[in-house]
Amino acid sequence: MTQAAARSGDSQAGALAGRVVLVTGAAGGLGSAASLACAAAGATVVLLGRKVPKLNRVYDAAAQAGPEPLLYPLDLEGAQPDDYAEMAQRIESELGRLDGVLHCAADFPGLTPLMQTDPAAFARAVHINLTAPWWLSQACLPLLAKAGDAALVFALDDPKRVGQAYWGGYGAAQHGLAALVGILHAELGNSSVRVSGLRPGPMRTPLRARAYVEENDRSAREPAAYAAACVSLLSADGAAHRGTVWTPDA
């Protein structure tokens, strides 16, 4: 973690005290960094992901940083709406509340011309990156609505970049996800649930490595550089970004 990130983390101590936050893709780059930052800010974090060994490592680190988290292994590719409903029921049963959902899970197989993309691979990309986040959000919204101040946050990729050639189903899904933020904000604008997006800059993650050669990717930063922004959007300070897609580097 950089010194700047550490200072930002110190200033956010207690920002999520008493809150329960669900992070998808919690074993990944941004998801892992955000989970640890949320725990350090006082949140009980529900760690959702499909790679149990990595989730266990994040669990141990989060438990040292803050309240004991809840581990929830789930594969977004195969999960059905009933699975998300069961997840929401378990969160309410075991933790009593849900104050925020941060969507960090993403899947990108690599750059491929659309004409050469397997139809099943295209459908999988759209499902994991768009349909599954919505199914999960829909299942959690009734529980989020019980909180006095709740946040639904989607991590988004740069639409200009992923709208170019070869980004396939992932690029299409990212544009759909950005539209979903606007639609949900319009429908929930007068409710206690805040909807917003986070557009981090280039990050050194396995997903990005599938599209960029590392030695030519000097602009990328560590995911931890954006962890504080995740905490801000999930905390009361996130009200300033309600209905918007926040680009911290802008």
C-alpha positions in Angstrom: 0.0 0.0 0.0 1.3 3.5 -0.9 1.8 6.1 1.8 -1.0 8.2 0.3 -3.3 5.2 0.5 -2.3 4.5 4.1 -3.0 8.1 5.0 -6.4 8.0 3.3 -7.2 4.7 5.1 -6.3 6.3 8.5 -8.7 9.2 7.7 -11.5 6.7 7.0 -11.3 4.9 10.3 -14.8 4.4 11.6 -16.5 5.6 8.4 -18.3 2.2 8.1 -18.7 1.4 11.7 -21.7 -0.7 12.4 -22.4 -1.3 8.7 -22.6 -4.6 6.9 -21.2 -4.5 3.3 -21.2 -7.2 0.7 -18.3 -7.2 -1.8 -18.5 -9.4 -4.9 -15.3 -10.6 -6.5 -13.7 -10.2 -3.0 -10.8 -12.5 -3.9 -9.8 -10.3 -6.9 -7.7 -7.2 -7.2 -10.1 -4.4 -6.5 -12.5 -6.6 -4.5 -9.7 -7.8 -2.2 -8.3 -4.3 -1.6 -11.8 -2.9 -1.1 -12.7 -5.6 1.4 -9.7 -4.9 3.6 -10.3 -1.2 3.4 -14.0 -1.6 4.4 -13.0 -3.9 7.3 -10.4 -1.3 8.5 -13.2 1.4 8.3 -15.3 -0.7 10.7 -17.6 -2.7 8.4 -18.6 -6.3 8.7 -17.7 -7.5 5.2 -19.5 -10.3 3.4 -16.8 -11.8 1.1 -18.4 -13.2 -2.0 -16.3 -15.0 -4.6 -15.7 -18.4 -6.2 -12.1 -19.1 -5.4 -12.2 -20.4 -1.8 -8.5 -20.5 -1.1 -8.1 -16.8 -2.1 -11.3 -15.9 -0.2 -9.8 -17.5 2.9 -6.7 -15.4 2.7 -8.8 -12.2 2.3 -10.9 -13.4 5.2 -7.9 -13.7 7.5 -6.6 -10.3 6.5 -10.0 -8.7 6.9 -10.5 -10.3 10.4 -7.2 -8.7 11.5 -8.2 -5.3 10.1 -11.7 -5.1 11.5 -14.8 -7.0 12.6 -15.0 -10.7 11.7 -16.2 -11.0 8.1 -18.7 -13.5 6.7 -17.4 -15.9 4.0 -19.8 -16.6 1.1 -18.4 -18.8 -1.7 -20.6 -18.4 -4.9 -19.9 -18.8 -8.6 -21.8 -16.0 -10.4 -21.8 -18.1 -13.6 -23.9 -20.8 -12.3 -25.9 -19.0 -9.6 -29.6 -18.6 -10.1 -32.0 -15.9 -8.7 -33.0 -18.4 -5.9 -29.4 -18.6 -4.8 -29.2 -14.8 -4.4 -32.4 -14.8 -2.5 -31.0 -17.5 -0.2 -27.8 -15.4 0.2 -29.8 -12.3 1.2 -31.8 -14.3 3.7 -28.6 -15.7 5.3 -27.1 -12.2 5.6 -30.2 -11.0 7.4 -30.4 -14.1 9.6 -26.7 -14.0 10.6 -25.9 -10.3 10.5 -29.3 -8.7 10.9 -28.8 -6.1 8.2 -27.2 -5.0 4.9 -26.0 -1.4 4.3 -24.1 -1.7 1.1 -23.2 -3.8 -1.9 -20.0 -3.3 -3.9 -19.8 -5.1 -7.2 -16.2 -5.8 -8.1 -16.6 -9.2 -9.8 -15.8 -9.3 -13.5 -14.8 -11.8 -16.1 -12.8 -11.1 -19.3 -11.4 -14.0 -21.3 -9.3 -11.8 -23.6 -9.4 -9.8 -26.8 -11.3 -11.6 -29.6 -13.0 -10.5 -32.8 -16.8 -10.8 -32.4 -17.0 -12.8 -35.6 -14.7 -15.4 -34.0 -16.3 -15.4 -30.6 -18.0 -18.6 -29.5 -21.7 -17.8 -28.9 -21.6 -19.5 -25.5 -18.5 -17.4 -24.5 -20.3 -14.2 -25.4 -23.4 -15.2 -23.4 -21.2 -16.1 -20.4 -19.5 -12.7 -20.5 -22.8 -10.8 -20.6 -24.2 -13.0 -17.8 -21.3 -12.7 -15.4 -20.7 -9.0 -16.0 -24.3 -7.7 -16.3 -27.1 -10.2 -15.6 -25.6 -11.7 -12.4 -24.8 -8.3 -10.8 -28.4 -7.3 -11.4 -29.9 -10.6 -10.1 -27.8 -10.2 -6.9 -28.8 -6.5 -6.5 -32.5 -7.3 -7.0 -32.3 -10.0 -4.3 -30.5 -7.6 -1.9 -32.6 -4.4 -2.5 -35.4 -5.3 0.0 -32.8 -5.8 2.7 -30.9 -2.7 1.7 -34.1 -0.7 1.8 -34.5 -1.5 5.5 -31.3 0.5 6.3 -31.5 4.2 6.9 -28.7 4.9 4.4 -27.7 2.2 2.0 -25.4 2.1 -1.0 -25.4 0.0 -4.2 -22.1 0.6 -6.0 -20.9 -0.8 -9.3 -17.2 -0.8 -10.4 -17.2 0.1 -14.1 -14.6 -0.1 -16.8 -13.8 2.9 -19.2 -16.6 2.8 -21.8 -14.3 4.4 -24.5 -11.7 1.7 -24.0 -14.0 -1.3 -23.9 -16.2 0.0 -26.7 -13.4 -0.5 -29.2 -12.7 -3.5 -31.3 -12.3 -7.0 -29.8 -13.7 -6.4 -26.3 -16.7 -8.5 -27.2 -19.3 -9.5 -24.6 -17.3 -7.9 -21.8 -17.4 -4.5 -23.5 -21.1 -4.8 -24.3 -21.9 -5.8 -20.7 -19.9 -2.9 -19.3 -22.0 -0.4 -21.3 -25.1 -2.2 -20.1 -23.8 -1.9 -16.5 -23.3 1.8 -16.8 -26.9 2.1 -18.1 -28.1 0.1 -15.2 -26.6 2.6 -12.8 -28.7 5.4 -14.4 -31.9 3.3 -14.6 -31.6 2.2 -10.9 -30.9 5.8 -9.8 -33.9 7.1 -11.6 -36.1 4.4 -9.9 -34.5 4.6 -6.5 -33.7 8.3 -6.4 -36.2 9.1 -3.6 -35.4 6.0 -1.5 -32.9 5.3 1.2 -30.8 3.3 -1.3 -28.1 5.3 -3.1 -26.9 4.0 -6.5 -23.6 5.0 -7.9 -20.7 3.8 -10.1 -17.0 3.8 -9.6 -14.7 4.1 -12.6 -11.1 3.5 -11.4 -8.2 4.1 -13.6 -6.1 1.3 -15.1 -5.2 -1.2 -12.5 -2.6 -4.0 -12.3 -4.9 -7.0 -12.3 -5.1 -10.3 -14.0 -8.1 -9.1 -16.0 -6.1 -6.1 -17.4 -3.1 -8.4 -18.1 -5.2 -10.3 -20.6 -5.4 -7.2 -22.8 -2.1 -5.4 -22.1 1.5 -6.4 -22.0 2.8 -5.5 -18.6 5.9 -3.7 -19.8 3.8 -1.4 -22.0 1.3 -0.7 -19.3 3.1 1.9 -17.2 -0.2 3.8 -16.5 -1.7 1.1 -14.4 -1.8 1.4 -10.6 -2.3 -1.1 -7.8 -5.9 -1.8 -6.9 -5.3 -0.6 -3.4 -5.0 3.0 -4.8 -8.8 2.9 -5.3 -9.9 1.2 -2.1 -10.5 4.5 -0.3 -12.9 5.5 -3.0 -14.8 2.3 -2.5 -15.1 3.1 1.2 -16.3 6.7 0.4 -19.1 5.5 -1.8 -20.3 3.0 0.7 -20.2 5.5 3.6 -22.3 8.5 4.3 -19.9 10.5 2.2 -21.2 8.6 -0.9 -24.3 10.8 -0.9 -22.3 13.4 -2.8 -21.9 10.9 -5.7 -25.5 9.6 -5.8 -26.6 8.7 -9.3 -23.2 9.4 -10.8 -20.2 7.4 -12.0 -17.2 8.7 -10.0 -13.8 8.7 -11.6 -11.4 9.5 -8.7 -8.5 10.3 -11.0 -10.4 12.8 -13.1 
